[in-house]
Amino acid sequence: MIDFIVIGGGIAGTSVGARLSHLGHVVILERESALAYHASGRSAAMFEESYGSPSTIALNRASKDYHFEANGGVTSPRGLMLIGTADSTDKFQADLVAMQLQQISVNDACAMLPILNNSVTNVGYNVGAWDLDTDLLVQNFAREVRHLGGIVRTSAEVTDITRIPAGWEVTVGDEVLSAHNLVNASGAWVDLIAQMAGIKPLGVTPLRRSMARIPAPGGHDVSNWPMLFGPGENWYAKPDAGALIVSPADEVLMPPMDAWADDMILAEGLARYEAHVTEPVTRMLSNWAGLRTFAPDRNLVLGPDSIDPSFIWMAAQGGYGFQTAPAASQLVADLVAQKAPQIPTDMVAKLTPDRFS
């Protein structure tokens, strides 16, 4: 009998599968033909320690050493720049404090980012923001699962879940797998998996986030440019393989699905970006969208279910999945093993399913 069946092969499923592999035999089931197909494969892929709610920041801090050191590290320097105009000063100041940025001169900002236009009056900067090699991070966790005797299966859609006295029976195609514990790491589908298992759903909201990939503005070499944010995070942009990705930072409620970008919302986001730069957007190279799934209180949901502890949540990452994955997955494993968590107790209380009891 399997110790842990993990449903979902994104960063949530692979990371928690790796941690739980130290406690027993793990099988990861991913519906798609490849790992990290949905939200994980469409991430902006950044690590910024002060980005997110207090519980997310606690997880970020506890994840930092892993990101920089484990398996040789998965980070590379990027930096983060917040830019605003006179009309957005209040939001700019709020973000400057919340994100712990240092205000710098517009001239210094233009030296780093030569396309800023004359409307930009306020700039905040933090050198302490890094790109994450998301594919490498997922594969590192999957490799750890396999190294410890676990199995990672793709094209393995779960069609039925039954509670049995010893644990769970999970139907995959014409095969029935038995496990002592079931881990729900299925992203936007977590409530559907919970309902299939007879577990009370969380009431999550999958929200669409769209991206457009545009040519390097003005033919510039963008490789060393920082990630850009607009005040109130109403758009952001980031260098990507010689081009620039721009997001309208949309949050549109969607059912669990393979999401796609909305042309009008992309156009609005690109216009907000264009209002701050000298180079107009003349074409898109590509566009896509992913679903960022939030719990009602916008904190992650990590650990055994409050009613049935053999059902374990690794859910509601809300766009913070990669940067929190090392600590979030370790917290789940610690709670399962009844070990003392590595993050503060008051933060643990904000993250466990018990808060919904």
Contacts in CASP RR format, 6 or more apart in sequence:
PFRMAT RR
TARGET T0000
AUTHOR 0000-0000-0000
METHOD contacts of the structure
MODEL  1
MIDFIVIGGGIAGTSVGARLSHLGHVVILERESALAYHASGRSAAMFEES
YGSPSTIALNRASKDYHFEANGGVTSPRGLMLIGTADSTDKFQADLVAMQ
LQQISVNDACAMLPILNNSVTNVGYNVGAWDLDTDLLVQNFAREVRHLGG
IVRTSAEVTDITRIPAGWEVTVGDEVLSAHNLVNASGAWVDLIAQMAGIK
PLGVTPLRRSMARIPAPGGHDVSNWPMLFGPGENWYAKPDAGALIVSPAD
EVLMPPMDAWADDMILAEGLARYEAHVTEPVTRMLSNWAGLRTFAPDRNL
VLGPDSIDPSFIWMAAQGGYGFQTAPAASQLVADLVAQKAPQIPTDMVAK
LTPDRFS
1 166 0 8 1.000
1 178 0 8 1.000
1 179 0 8 1.000
1 180 0 8 1.000
2 25 0 8 1.000
2 26 0 8 1.000
2 27 0 8 1.000
2 177 0 8 1.000
2 178 0 8 1.000
2 179 0 8 1.000
2 180 0 8 1.000
3 20 0 8 1.000
3 23 0 8 1.000
3 24 0 8 1.000
3 25 0 8 1.000
3 26 0 8 1.000
3 179 0 8 1.000
3 180 0 8 1.000
3 181 0 8 1.000
4 17 0 8 1.000
4 20 0 8 1.000
4 23 0 8 1.000
4 24 0 8 1.000
4 25 0 8 1.000
4 26 0 8 1.000
4 27 0 8 1.000
4 179 0 8 1.000
4 180 0 8 1.000
4 181 0 8 1.000
4 182 0 8 1.000
4 183 0 8 1.000
4 312 0 8 1.000
5 26 0 8 1.000
5 27 0 8 1.000
5 29 0 8 1.000
5 168 0 8 1.000
5 170 0 8 1.000
5 177 0 8 1.000
5 179 0 8 1.000
5 181 0 8 1.000
5 182 0 8 1.000
5 183 0 8 1.000
6 13 0 8 1.000
6 16 0 8 1.000
6 17 0 8 1.000
6 20 0 8 1.000
6 26 0 8 1.000
6 27 0 8 1.000
6 28 0 8 1.000
6 29 0 8 1.000
6 183 0 8 1.000
6 185 0 8 1.000
6 314 0 8 1.000
7 29 0 8 1.000
7 158 0 8 1.000
7 170 0 8 1.000
7 182 0 8 1.000
7 183 0 8 1.000
7 184 0 8 1.000
7 185 0 8 1.000
7 186 0 8 1.000
7 193 0 8 1.000
8 28 0 8 1.000
8 29 0 8 1.000
8 30 0 8 1.000
8 31 0 8 1.000
8 185 0 8 1.000
8 186 0 8 1.000
8 187 0 8 1.000
9 28 0 8 1.000
9 29 0 8 1.000
9 30 0 8 1.000
9 35 0 8 1.000
9 36 0 8 1.000
9 40 0 8 1.000
9 152 0 8 1.000
9 185 0 8 1.000
10 30 0 8 1.000
10 35 0 8 1.000
10 36 0 8 1.000
10 37 0 8 1.000
10 38 0 8 1.000
10 39 0 8 1.000
10 40 0 8 1.000
10 41 0 8 1.000
10 138 0 8 1.000
10 185 0 8 1.000
10 187 0 8 1.000
11 36 0 8 1.000
11 40 0 8 1.000
11 43 0 8 1.000
11 134 0 8 1.000
11 137 0 8 1.000
11 138 0 8 1.000
11 141 0 8 1.000
11 317 0 8 1.000
11 321 0 8 1.000
11 322 0 8 1.000
11 325 0 8 1.000
12 40 0 8 1.000
12 185 0 8 1.000
12 187 0 8 1.000
12 314 0 8 1.000
12 315 0 8 1.000
12 317 0 8 1.000
12 321 0 8 1.000
12 325 0 8 1.000
12 328 0 8 1.000
12 329 0 8 1.000
13 28 0 8 1.000
13 141 0 8 1.000
13 183 0 8 1.000
13 185 0 8 1.000
13 314 0 8 1.000
13 329 0 8 1.000
14 28 0 8 1.000
14 35 0 8 1.000
14 36 0 8 1.000
14 138 0 8 1.000
14 141 0 8 1.000
14 142 0 8 1.000
14 145 0 8 1.000
14 152 0 8 1.000
15 141 0 8 1.000
15 314 0 8 1.000
15 325 0 8 1.000
15 326 0 8 1.000
15 328 0 8 1.000
15 329 0 8 1.000
16 183 0 8 1.000
16 185 0 8 1.000
16 312 0 8 1.000
16 314 0 8 1.000
16 328 0 8 1.000
16 329 0 8 1.000
16 332 0 8 1.000
16 333 0 8 1.000
17 26 0 8 1.000
17 28 0 8 1.000
17 141 0 8 1.000
17 145 0 8 1.000
17 183 0 8 1.000
17 329 0 8 1.000
18 141 0 8 1.000
18 142 0 8 1.000
18 144 0 8 1.000
18 145 0 8 1.000
18 148 0 8 1.000
18 329 0 8 1.000
19 329 0 8 1.000
19 330 0 8 1.000
19 332 0 8 1.000
19 333 0 8 1.000
20 26 0 8 1.000
20 183 0 8 1.000
20 332 0 8 1.000
20 333 0 8 1.000
20 336 0 8 1.000
21 144 0 8 1.000
21 145 0 8 1.000
21 148 0 8 1.000
21 149 0 8 1.000
21 150 0 8 1.000
22 148 0 8 1.000
22 333 0 8 1.000
23 333 0 8 1.000
23 336 0 8 1.000
23 337 0 8 1.000
25 149 0 8 1.000
25 150 0 8 1.000
26 145 0 8 1.000
26 148 0 8 1.000
26 149 0 8 1.000
26 150 0 8 1.000
26 151 0 8 1.000
27 150 0 8 1.000
27 151 0 8 1.000
27 153 0 8 1.000
27 177 0 8 1.000
27 179 0 8 1.000
28 142 0 8 1.000
28 145 0 8 1.000
28 150 0 8 1.000
28 151 0 8 1.000
28 152 0 8 1.000
28 153 0 8 1.000
29 153 0 8 1.000
29 156 0 8 1.000
29 157 0 8 1.000
29 158 0 8 1.000
29 170 0 8 1.000
29 172 0 8 1.000
30 37 0 8 1.000
30 152 0 8 1.000
30 153 0 8 1.000
30 154 0 8 1.000
30 155 0 8 1.000
30 156 0 8 1.000
31 155 0 8 1.000
31 156 0 8 1.000
31 157 0 8 1.000
31 158 0 8 1.000
32 38 0 8 1.000
32 154 0 8 1.000
32 155 0 8 1.000
33 154 0 8 1.000
33 155 0 8 1.000
34 154 0 8 1.000
35 138 0 8 1.000
35 139 0 8 1.000
35 142 0 8 1.000
35 152 0 8 1.000
35 154 0 8 1.000
36 134 0 8 1.000
36 135 0 8 1.000
36 138 0 8 1.000
38 187 0 8 1.000
38 188 0 8 1.000
38 258 0 8 1.000
38 259 0 8 1.000
38 290 0 8 1.000
38 291 0 8 1.000
39 187 0 8 1.000
39 188 0 8 1.000
39 290 0 8 1.000
39 291 0 8 1.000
39 292 0 8 1.000
39 293 0 8 1.000
39 317 0 8 1.000
39 319 0 8 1.000
40 134 0 8 1.000
40 138 0 8 1.000
40 321 0 8 1.000
40 322 0 8 1.000
41 134 0 8 1.000
42 209 0 8 1.000
42 211 0 8 1.000
42 288 0 8 1.000
42 289 0 8 1.000
42 290 0 8 1.000
43 134 0 8 1.000
43 319 0 8 1.000
43 321 0 8 1.000
43 322 0 8 1.000
44 211 0 8 1.000
44 227 0 8 1.000
44 236 0 8 1.000
44 238 0 8 1.000
44 245 0 8 1.000
44 247 0 8 1.000
45 131 0 8 1.000
45 132 0 8 1.000
45 133 0 8 1.000
45 134 0 8 1.000
45 322 0 8 1.000
46 78 0 8 1.000
46 80 0 8 1.000
46 129 0 8 1.000
46 130 0 8 1.000
46 131 0 8 1.000
46 132 0 8 1.000
46 227 0 8 1.000
46 238 0 8 1.000
46 323 0 8 1.000
47 60 0 8 1.000
47 63 0 8 1.000
47 64 0 8 1.000
47 67 0 8 1.000
47 75 0 8 1.000
47 129 0 8 1.000
47 130 0 8 1.000
47 131 0 8 1.000
47 132 0 8 1.000
47 322 0 8 1.000
47 323 0 8 1.000
48 60 0 8 1.000
48 80 0 8 1.000
48 99 0 8 1.000
48 126 0 8 1.000
48 128 0 8 1.000
48 129 0 8 1.000
48 130 0 8 1.000
48 323 0 8 1.000
49 57 0 8 1.000
49 60 0 8 1.000
49 61 0 8 1.000
49 64 0 8 1.000
49 128 0 8 1.000
50 57 0 8 1.000
50 60 0 8 1.000
50 98 0 8 1.000
50 99 0 8 1.000
50 100 0 8 1.000
50 126 0 8 1.000
51 57 0 8 1.000
51 60 0 8 1.000
51 99 0 8 1.000
51 320 0 8 1.000
51 323 0 8 1.000
52 60 0 8 1.000
52 320 0 8 1.000
53 298 0 8 1.000
53 299 0 8 1.000
54 347 0 8 1.000
54 350 0 8 1.000
55 299 0 8 1.000
55 300 0 8 1.000
55 347 0 8 1.000
55 350 0 8 1.000
55 351 0 8 1.000
56 299 0 8 1.000
56 300 0 8 1.000
56 320 0 8 1.000
56 324 0 8 1.000
58 327 0 8 1.000
58 343 0 8 1.000
58 344 0 8 1.000
58 347 0 8 1.000
59 300 0 8 1.000
59 320 0 8 1.000
59 323 0 8 1.000
59 324 0 8 1.000
59 327 0 8 1.000
59 328 0 8 1.000
59 331 0 8 1.000
59 343 0 8 1.000
59 347 0 8 1.000
59 351 0 8 1.000
60 320 0 8 1.000
60 323 0 8 1.000
60 324 0 8 1.000
60 327 0 8 1.000
61 327 0 8 1.000
62 326 0 8 1.000
62 327 0 8 1.000
62 330 0 8 1.000
62 342 0 8 1.000
62 343 0 8 1.000
63 323 0 8 1.000
63 324 0 8 1.000
63 325 0 8 1.000
63 326 0 8 1.000
63 327 0 8 1.000
63 328 0 8 1.000
66 326 0 8 1.000
66 327 0 8 1.000
67 73 0 8 1.000
67 74 0 8 1.000
67 75 0 8 1.000
67 130 0 8 1.000
67 132 0 8 1.000
67 137 0 8 1.000
67 323 0 8 1.000
67 326 0 8 1.000
68 75 0 8 1.000
70 140 0 8 1.000
70 326 0 8 1.000
71 136 0 8 1.000
71 140 0 8 1.000
74 132 0 8 1.000
74 133 0 8 1.000
74 134 0 8 1.000
74 136 0 8 1.000
74 137 0 8 1.000
74 140 0 8 1.000
75 130 0 8 1.000
75 131 0 8 1.000
75 132 0 8 1.000
75 133 0 8 1.000
76 130 0 8 1.000
76 131 0 8 1.000
76 133 0 8 1.000
77 127 0 8 1.000
77 130 0 8 1.000
77 131 0 8 1.000
78 129 0 8 1.000
78 130 0 8 1.000
78 131 0 8 1.000
78 226 0 8 1.000
78 227 0 8 1.000
78 238 0 8 1.000
78 239 0 8 1.000
79 125 0 8 1.000
79 126 0 8 1.000
79 127 0 8 1.000
79 128 0 8 1.000
79 129 0 8 1.000
79 130 0 8 1.000
79 226 0 8 1.000
79 227 0 8 1.000
80 99 0 8 1.000
80 101 0 8 1.000
80 125 0 8 1.000
80 126 0 8 1.000
80 128 0 8 1.000
80 129 0 8 1.000
80 226 0 8 1.000
80 227 0 8 1.000
80 229 0 8 1.000
81 109 0 8 1.000
81 112 0 8 1.000
81 113 0 8 1.000
81 123 0 8 1.000
81 124 0 8 1.000
81 125 0 8 1.000
81 226 0 8 1.000
81 227 0 8 1.000
81 228 0 8 1.000
81 229 0 8 1.000
82 92 0 8 1.000
82 95 0 8 1.000
82 96 0 8 1.000
82 99 0 8 1.000
82 101 0 8 1.000
82 122 0 8 1.000
82 123 0 8 1.000
82 124 0 8 1.000
82 125 0 8 1.000
82 228 0 8 1.000
82 229 0 8 1.000
82 230 0 8 1.000
82 231 0 8 1.000
83 109 0 8 1.000
83 116 0 8 1.000
83 120 0 8 1.000
83 122 0 8 1.000
83 123 0 8 1.000
83 124 0 8 1.000
83 228 0 8 1.000
83 229 0 8 1.000
83 230 0 8 1.000
83 276 0 8 1.000
84 92 0 8 1.000
84 120 0 8 1.000
84 121 0 8 1.000
84 122 0 8 1.000
84 123 0 8 1.000
84 230 0 8 1.000
84 231 0 8 1.000
84 276 0 8 1.000
85 119 0 8 1.000
85 120 0 8 1.000
85 121 0 8 1.000
85 122 0 8 1.000
85 275 0 8 1.000
85 276 0 8 1.000
86 119 0 8 1.000
86 121 0 8 1.000
86 122 0 8 1.000
88 122 0 8 1.000
88 230 0 8 1.000
88 231 0 8 1.000
88 232 0 8 1.000
89 121 0 8 1.000
89 122 0 8 1.000
91 231 0 8 1.000
91 232 0 8 1.000
92 122 0 8 1.000
92 231 0 8 1.000
93 122 0 8 1.000
94 231 0 8 1.000
94 232 0 8 1.000
95 101 0 8 1.000
95 229 0 8 1.000
95 230 0 8 1.000
95 231 0 8 1.000
95 232 0 8 1.000
95 233 0 8 1.000
96 103 0 8 1.000
96 124 0 8 1.000
99 126 0 8 1.000
100 126 0 8 1.000
101 124 0 8 1.000
101 125 0 8 1.000
101 126 0 8 1.000
102 124 0 8 1.000
102 125 0 8 1.000
102 126 0 8 1.000
103 122 0 8 1.000
103 123 0 8 1.000
103 124 0 8 1.000
103 125 0 8 1.000
104 123 0 8 1.000
104 124 0 8 1.000
104 125 0 8 1.000
105 123 0 8 1.000
106 116 0 8 1.000
106 120 0 8 1.000
106 121 0 8 1.000
106 123 0 8 1.000
108 123 0 8 1.000
108 125 0 8 1.000
109 116 0 8 1.000
109 120 0 8 1.000
109 123 0 8 1.000
109 124 0 8 1.000
109 125 0 8 1.000
110 116 0 8 1.000
112 125 0 8 1.000
112 224 0 8 1.000
112 225 0 8 1.000
112 226 0 8 1.000
113 225 0 8 1.000
113 226 0 8 1.000
113 228 0 8 1.000
114 220 0 8 1.000
115 217 0 8 1.000
115 218 0 8 1.000
115 220 0 8 1.000
115 277 0 8 1.000
115 278 0 8 1.000
115 279 0 8 1.000
116 276 0 8 1.000
116 277 0 8 1.000
116 278 0 8 1.000
117 276 0 8 1.000
117 277 0 8 1.000
117 278 0 8 1.000
119 275 0 8 1.000
119 276 0 8 1.000
120 276 0 8 1.000
122 231 0 8 1.000
125 226 0 8 1.000
129 226 0 8 1.000
129 227 0 8 1.000
132 322 0 8 1.000
132 323 0 8 1.000
134 322 0 8 1.000
137 322 0 8 1.000
137 325 0 8 1.000
141 325 0 8 1.000
141 329 0 8 1.000
142 152 0 8 1.000
145 151 0 8 1.000
145 152 0 8 1.000
146 152 0 8 1.000
153 172 0 8 1.000
156 172 0 8 1.000
157 172 0 8 1.000
157 173 0 8 1.000
158 170 0 8 1.000
158 171 0 8 1.000
158 172 0 8 1.000
158 193 0 8 1.000
158 196 0 8 1.000
159 171 0 8 1.000
159 172 0 8 1.000
159 173 0 8 1.000
160 169 0 8 1.000
160 170 0 8 1.000
160 171 0 8 1.000
160 196 0 8 1.000
161 168 0 8 1.000
161 169 0 8 1.000
161 170 0 8 1.000
161 171 0 8 1.000
161 182 0 8 1.000
161 193 0 8 1.000
161 196 0 8 1.000
161 197 0 8 1.000
161 198 0 8 1.000
162 168 0 8 1.000
162 169 0 8 1.000
162 171 0 8 1.000
163 197 0 8 1.000
163 198 0 8 1.000
163 308 0 8 1.000
164 178 0 8 1.000
166 178 0 8 1.000
166 180 0 8 1.000
167 178 0 8 1.000
167 179 0 8 1.000
167 180 0 8 1.000
167 181 0 8 1.000
167 182 0 8 1.000
167 310 0 8 1.000
168 178 0 8 1.000
168 179 0 8 1.000
168 180 0 8 1.000
168 181 0 8 1.000
168 182 0 8 1.000
168 197 0 8 1.000
168 310 0 8 1.000
168 311 0 8 1.000
169 176 0 8 1.000
169 177 0 8 1.000
169 178 0 8 1.000
170 176 0 8 1.000
170 177 0 8 1.000
170 178 0 8 1.000
170 179 0 8 1.000
170 182 0 8 1.000
171 177 0 8 1.000
180 310 0 8 1.000
181 310 0 8 1.000
181 311 0 8 1.000
181 312 0 8 1.000
181 336 0 8 1.000
182 197 0 8 1.000
182 310 0 8 1.000
182 311 0 8 1.000
182 312 0 8 1.000
183 312 0 8 1.000
183 313 0 8 1.000
183 314 0 8 1.000
183 332 0 8 1.000
184 190 0 8 1.000
184 193 0 8 1.000
184 194 0 8 1.000
184 197 0 8 1.000
184 199 0 8 1.000
184 311 0 8 1.000
184 312 0 8 1.000
184 313 0 8 1.000
184 314 0 8 1.000
184 315 0 8 1.000
185 314 0 8 1.000
185 315 0 8 1.000
186 192 0 8 1.000
186 193 0 8 1.000
186 315 0 8 1.000
187 206 0 8 1.000
187 256 0 8 1.000
187 291 0 8 1.000
187 293 0 8 1.000
187 315 0 8 1.000
187 317 0 8 1.000
188 204 0 8 1.000
188 206 0 8 1.000
188 254 0 8 1.000
188 256 0 8 1.000
188 257 0 8 1.000
188 291 0 8 1.000
188 293 0 8 1.000
189 256 0 8 1.000
190 201 0 8 1.000
190 202 0 8 1.000
190 204 0 8 1.000
190 293 0 8 1.000
190 313 0 8 1.000
190 315 0 8 1.000
190 316 0 8 1.000
191 201 0 8 1.000
191 202 0 8 1.000
191 203 0 8 1.000
191 204 0 8 1.000
192 201 0 8 1.000
192 256 0 8 1.000
194 200 0 8 1.000
194 201 0 8 1.000
194 202 0 8 1.000
194 311 0 8 1.000
195 201 0 8 1.000
197 311 0 8 1.000
199 305 0 8 1.000
199 307 0 8 1.000
199 308 0 8 1.000
199 311 0 8 1.000
200 307 0 8 1.000
202 295 0 8 1.000
202 296 0 8 1.000
202 301 0 8 1.000
202 313 0 8 1.000
202 315 0 8 1.000
202 316 0 8 1.000
202 353 0 8 1.000
202 356 0 8 1.000
203 295 0 8 1.000
203 296 0 8 1.000
204 293 0 8 1.000
204 294 0 8 1.000
204 295 0 8 1.000
204 296 0 8 1.000
204 315 0 8 1.000
204 316 0 8 1.000
205 253 0 8 1.000
205 293 0 8 1.000
205 294 0 8 1.000
205 296 0 8 1.000
206 253 0 8 1.000
206 254 0 8 1.000
206 255 0 8 1.000
206 256 0 8 1.000
206 291 0 8 1.000
206 292 0 8 1.000
206 293 0 8 1.000
207 250 0 8 1.000
207 251 0 8 1.000
207 252 0 8 1.000
207 253 0 8 1.000
207 254 0 8 1.000
207 291 0 8 1.000
207 292 0 8 1.000
207 293 0 8 1.000
207 294 0 8 1.000
207 318 0 8 1.000
208 250 0 8 1.000
208 251 0 8 1.000
208 252 0 8 1.000
208 253 0 8 1.000
208 254 0 8 1.000
208 259 0 8 1.000
208 262 0 8 1.000
208 289 0 8 1.000
208 290 0 8 1.000
208 291 0 8 1.000
208 292 0 8 1.000
209 247 0 8 1.000
209 249 0 8 1.000
209 250 0 8 1.000
209 251 0 8 1.000
209 289 0 8 1.000
209 290 0 8 1.000
209 291 0 8 1.000
209 292 0 8 1.000
209 319 0 8 1.000
210 247 0 8 1.000
210 248 0 8 1.000
210 250 0 8 1.000
210 261 0 8 1.000
210 262 0 8 1.000
210 265 0 8 1.000
210 266 0 8 1.000
210 287 0 8 1.000
210 288 0 8 1.000
210 289 0 8 1.000
210 290 0 8 1.000
211 245 0 8 1.000
211 246 0 8 1.000
211 247 0 8 1.000
211 261 0 8 1.000
211 287 0 8 1.000
211 288 0 8 1.000
211 289 0 8 1.000
212 245 0 8 1.000
212 246 0 8 1.000
212 247 0 8 1.000
212 261 0 8 1.000
212 266 0 8 1.000
212 270 0 8 1.000
212 284 0 8 1.000
212 286 0 8 1.000
212 287 0 8 1.000
213 240 0 8 1.000
213 243 0 8 1.000
213 244 0 8 1.000
213 245 0 8 1.000
213 246 0 8 1.000
213 284 0 8 1.000
213 285 0 8 1.000
213 286 0 8 1.000
213 287 0 8 1.000
214 243 0 8 1.000
214 244 0 8 1.000
214 245 0 8 1.000
214 246 0 8 1.000
214 270 0 8 1.000
214 281 0 8 1.000
214 283 0 8 1.000
214 284 0 8 1.000
214 285 0 8 1.000
215 243 0 8 1.000
215 244 0 8 1.000
215 282 0 8 1.000
215 283 0 8 1.000
215 285 0 8 1.000
216 222 0 8 1.000
216 242 0 8 1.000
216 243 0 8 1.000
216 244 0 8 1.000
217 244 0 8 1.000
217 277 0 8 1.000
217 279 0 8 1.000
218 279 0 8 1.000
221 242 0 8 1.000
222 239 0 8 1.000
222 242 0 8 1.000
222 243 0 8 1.000
222 244 0 8 1.000
223 239 0 8 1.000
223 242 0 8 1.000
224 239 0 8 1.000
225 239 0 8 1.000
227 236 0 8 1.000
227 237 0 8 1.000
227 238 0 8 1.000
227 239 0 8 1.000
228 236 0 8 1.000
228 237 0 8 1.000
228 238 0 8 1.000
228 273 0 8 1.000
229 235 0 8 1.000
229 236 0 8 1.000
230 236 0 8 1.000
230 272 0 8 1.000
230 276 0 8 1.000
233 249 0 8 1.000
234 248 0 8 1.000
234 249 0 8 1.000
234 269 0 8 1.000
234 272 0 8 1.000
235 246 0 8 1.000
235 247 0 8 1.000
235 248 0 8 1.000
235 249 0 8 1.000
235 269 0 8 1.000
235 272 0 8 1.000
235 273 0 8 1.000
236 246 0 8 1.000
236 247 0 8 1.000
236 249 0 8 1.000
237 244 0 8 1.000
237 245 0 8 1.000
237 246 0 8 1.000
237 247 0 8 1.000
237 273 0 8 1.000
238 244 0 8 1.000
238 245 0 8 1.000
239 245 0 8 1.000
243 285 0 8 1.000
246 269 0 8 1.000
246 270 0 8 1.000
246 273 0 8 1.000
246 281 0 8 1.000
247 269 0 8 1.000
248 265 0 8 1.000
248 266 0 8 1.000
248 268 0 8 1.000
248 269 0 8 1.000
248 270 0 8 1.000
248 272 0 8 1.000
249 269 0 8 1.000
250 262 0 8 1.000
250 265 0 8 1.000
251 292 0 8 1.000
252 262 0 8 1.000
252 265 0 8 1.000
254 291 0 8 1.000
256 291 0 8 1.000
257 291 0 8 1.000
259 289 0 8 1.000
259 290 0 8 1.000
259 291 0 8 1.000
260 288 0 8 1.000
260 289 0 8 1.000
261 287 0 8 1.000
261 288 0 8 1.000
261 289 0 8 1.000
262 289 0 8 1.000
266 284 0 8 1.000
266 287 0 8 1.000
270 281 0 8 1.000
273 281 0 8 1.000
274 280 0 8 1.000
274 281 0 8 1.000
292 317 0 8 1.000
292 318 0 8 1.000
292 319 0 8 1.000
293 315 0 8 1.000
293 316 0 8 1.000
293 317 0 8 1.000
293 318 0 8 1.000
294 316 0 8 1.000
294 318 0 8 1.000
295 301 0 8 1.000
295 315 0 8 1.000
295 316 0 8 1.000
297 350 0 8 1.000
297 355 0 8 1.000
298 318 0 8 1.000
299 316 0 8 1.000
299 350 0 8 1.000
299 351 0 8 1.000
299 355 0 8 1.000
300 315 0 8 1.000
300 316 0 8 1.000
300 317 0 8 1.000
300 318 0 8 1.000
300 320 0 8 1.000
300 321 0 8 1.000
300 324 0 8 1.000
300 328 0 8 1.000
300 351 0 8 1.000
301 313 0 8 1.000
301 314 0 8 1.000
301 315 0 8 1.000
301 316 0 8 1.000
301 351 0 8 1.000
301 352 0 8 1.000
301 353 0 8 1.000
302 313 0 8 1.000
302 314 0 8 1.000
302 315 0 8 1.000
302 328 0 8 1.000
302 331 0 8 1.000
302 332 0 8 1.000
302 335 0 8 1.000
302 351 0 8 1.000
302 352 0 8 1.000
302 353 0 8 1.000
303 312 0 8 1.000
303 313 0 8 1.000
303 314 0 8 1.000
303 331 0 8 1.000
303 332 0 8 1.000
303 335 0 8 1.000
303 336 0 8 1.000
303 351 0 8 1.000
303 352 0 8 1.000
303 353 0 8 1.000
304 310 0 8 1.000
304 311 0 8 1.000
304 312 0 8 1.000
304 313 0 8 1.000
304 335 0 8 1.000
304 336 0 8 1.000
304 353 0 8 1.000
305 311 0 8 1.000
305 312 0 8 1.000
305 313 0 8 1.000
305 353 0 8 1.000
306 352 0 8 1.000
306 353 0 8 1.000
306 354 0 8 1.000
306 356 0 8 1.000
306 357 0 8 1.000
307 357 0 8 1.000
312 332 0 8 1.000
312 336 0 8 1.000
313 332 0 8 1.000
313 353 0 8 1.000
314 328 0 8 1.000
314 329 0 8 1.000
314 332 0 8 1.000
317 324 0 8 1.000
317 328 0 8 1.000
321 328 0 8 1.000
327 342 0 8 1.000
327 343 0 8 1.000
328 351 0 8 1.000
330 342 0 8 1.000
331 341 0 8 1.000
331 342 0 8 1.000
331 343 0 8 1.000
331 348 0 8 1.000
331 351 0 8 1.000
333 339 0 8 1.000
334 340 0 8 1.000
334 341 0 8 1.000
334 342 0 8 1.000
335 341 0 8 1.000
335 352 0 8 1.000
341 348 0 8 1.000
349 355 0 8 1.000
END
